[in-house]
Amino acid sequence: MKKSILALIIAAPLTLSLTGCVVSVGGDDGYNMSSDYENREYTNRKKISRIALNSSIIDVTNRLGVADFNETYEKDGNAIRVLFYRTNRIHKDGLTTRDECTYLYFVNGELVETGQGGDFSRNISR
């Protein structure tokens, strides 16, 4: 009898303390993953539109930050670097692919070309 009363004395406050707890899933906090991507894409498009040809890669990365994808290689004795920044959503899967990016093509550290990421190929003669 004493054990059951003791258990009741311990369990009752714990049970009563849990009543009225609310767990909010989702809600009206305004958070939406797609709006985060849209903001990032718009910001990247705006920044890229203000970058002039012949800008240095250091200036560009200071403005845009870390690229979503990048390639580095040598072609005809020149150091080539291609940076890809997400600028438009095509697939609604939450992943970033190159066809959702704008590429910035640098030769020896200077910007010489930009374009749609899905159109970029190393085989294009430059």
Buried (B, 14 or more C-beta within 10 A) or exposed (E): EEEEEEEEEEEEEEEEEEEEEEEEEEEEEEEEEEEEBEEBBEBBBEBBEEBEEEBEBEBBBEEBEEBBBBBEEEEEEEEBBBBBBBBBBEEEEEEBBBBBBBBBBBBEBBBBBBEBBEEBEEEEEE
